[in-house]
Amino acid sequence: MVANLSDCPAKTWLAMMFMSVAGFLVLLVLMLTVAALARYVRTGQGITFGRGHDGPR
């Protein structure tokens, strides 16, 4: 009952590739969120963008 991967149609390959990329992006966003939360808890500062950031106090 197990099919060979070479027997799978192109739609199946594209679906597997899409799921892999989507899963990677979800994990990346999750890791960045945890890192931002850890920084906020550690320093008490939020995330700043652009100029005007003096650095940690």
Contacts in CASP RR format, 6 or more apart in sequence:
PFRMAT RR
TARGET T0000
AUTHOR 0000-0000-0000
METHOD contacts of the structure
MODEL  1
MVANLSDCPAKTWLAMMFMSVAGFLVLLVLMLTVAALARYVRTGQGITFG
RGHDGPR
36 46 0 8 1.000
36 47 0 8 1.000
39 45 0 8 1.000
39 46 0 8 1.000
39 47 0 8 1.000
40 46 0 8 1.000
40 47 0 8 1.000
43 56 0 8 1.000
45 56 0 8 1.000
END
